[in-house]
């Protein structure tokens, strides 16, 4: 049904009937507005409206709708497109903040920006659930790699990881060094290392939910 709707709107847009986009707007506008408010770093209503306007204008040219193949729901497909525009806006804001001179006013703005609200707390919990889901999936594939990632997320250094695997006991310095070197190689090895495996699993979890790595910044 979603696929048929997408194809119908595609044909009408290509034929020049721009008002046909209102069918999508009436169906999803309130959901997409709430999604943008949740995910945009800049909570200024004008910025939210600007991002939403760019999103709807992007749909008007018909290319995005015509690429819809029905593998996901139409709502999910459109949410992914909107999320890309949100990511662009968040990256732009991050660059602007980085370029600003640090003043007392900017510090106050940053404090307000990072202040946790019920909405941001909920988002952070959802994001952390995705990380935990990825860790569970990695555990099924490679328990030791998952354990190394967990220790890394706890903030442990390679030395502390080695000490934990050696049960924090009194060990020979050479044995500890060998353990540290082995863990470092396992953790950082390209394509087959712990971090590489975790990123692959996490990417699949993010794709399933129409998210991007920048969505994990608040986690």
SVG drawing of the C-alpha trace seen along z (x, -y; Angstrom):
<svg xmlns="http://www.w3.org/2000/svg" viewBox="-4 -37 63 53">
<polyline fill="none" stroke="black" stroke-width="0.4" points="0.0,0.0 2.8,-2.4 4.6,-1.5 1.5,-2.2 1.1,-5.5 4.7,-6.5 4.5,-5.6 1.2,-7.5 2.7,-10.6 5.9,-10.1 3.8,-10.1 1.8,-13.2 4.9,-15.2 6.6,-14.3 3.5,-15.5 3.8,-18.9 1.0,-18.4 3.0,-19.8 0.0,-20.0 0.0,-16.2 2.7,-16.5 -0.1,-17.7 -1.2,-14.1 2.1,-13.3 2.1,-16.6 -1.3,-16.0 -0.3,-12.4 3.1,-13.0 3.7,-16.7 3.0,-16.5 5.3,-13.4 8.1,-15.0 7.8,-18.3 8.1,-16.4 11.1,-14.3 12.9,-17.5 12.3,-19.2 13.7,-16.2 16.8,-15.8 17.9,-19.3 20.6,-20.7 19.3,-24.2 15.8,-24.5 15.0,-27.8 11.6,-27.5 12.9,-29.4 15.7,-26.8 13.3,-23.9 11.0,-25.5 13.9,-26.1 15.0,-22.4 11.4,-21.2 10.9,-23.5 14.1,-22.3 12.9,-18.7 9.5,-19.3 11.0,-21.3 13.4,-18.4 10.4,-16.0 8.7,-18.4 11.2,-17.6 10.0,-14.0 13.4,-12.3 13.3,-11.1 9.8,-9.8 10.4,-8.1 13.4,-6.2 11.1,-4.6 11.1,-0.8 8.7,0.3 11.4,2.2 10.6,0.1 7.4,-1.8 7.0,-5.1 7.1,-6.9 10.5,-5.3 11.9,-6.1 10.9,-9.7 12.2,-9.9 15.6,-8.8 15.6,-11.7 14.6,-14.2 17.2,-12.9 19.9,-13.6 18.8,-17.3 18.9,-17.4 22.4,-15.9 23.5,-18.6 22.0,-21.4 23.6,-19.9 27.0,-19.7 26.7,-23.3 25.8,-24.4 28.8,-22.5 31.1,-24.2 29.7,-27.6 30.0,-27.0 33.6,-25.8 34.5,-29.0 32.9,-31.3 35.2,-33.0 34.6,-31.6 32.9,-34.2 30.9,-34.1 27.7,-34.4 28.7,-31.5 29.4,-29.4 25.9,-30.2 24.4,-29.3 26.3,-26.0 25.0,-25.2 21.4,-25.8 22.0,-23.8 23.3,-20.8 20.8,-21.0 18.9,-17.7 15.1,-17.9 12.7,-14.9 12.9,-14.8 16.7,-14.7 16.8,-12.2 14.4,-9.9 16.5,-10.3 19.7,-9.5 18.1,-6.3 16.9,-5.2 20.4,-5.8 22.1,-3.8 19.6,-1.0 20.9,-0.8 24.5,-0.5 23.5,2.2 21.6,4.0 24.7,3.9 26.8,5.2 24.4,8.1 24.6,9.0 28.4,8.8 28.5,11.0 26.7,13.7 29.4,13.5 32.5,12.8 32.2,12.7 35.7,11.5 35.4,8.6 32.2,7.5 33.9,7.7 36.7,5.5 34.2,2.9 32.4,2.9 35.6,2.2 36.4,-0.6 33.0,-2.2 33.7,-2.1 36.7,-4.2 39.4,-1.6 42.8,-1.9 44.6,1.0 46.6,1.6 43.4,1.7 41.7,4.0 44.8,6.3 44.7,6.2 41.0,7.1 41.5,10.0 44.4,11.1 42.0,10.8 43.7,7.7 46.2,9.9 49.9,9.4 51.4,10.3 54.8,10.3 55.4,6.9 56.4,8.8 53.2,10.8 51.1,7.7 53.0,6.0 52.3,9.0 48.6,8.9 48.4,5.1 50.0,5.6 47.7,8.4 44.6,6.4 45.7,3.3 46.2,5.4 42.9,7.1 41.1,3.9 42.5,1.8 43.0,4.3 41.4,3.1 38.3,4.9 38.7,7.8 39.5,6.0 37.0,5.5 36.2,1.9 35.8,2.7 33.4,5.5 31.4,3.4 31.1,0.6 29.7,3.0 27.1,4.3 26.2,0.8 25.9,-0.5 23.3,2.2 21.4,1.3 21.5,-2.4 20.4,-1.8 17.4,0.3 16.3,-2.7 17.1,-5.3 19.8,-6.9 23.4,-8.2 26.5,-8.1 25.9,-11.8 22.7,-10.7 24.8,-9.0 26.6,-12.2 24.3,-12.7 24.6,-9.2"/>
</svg>
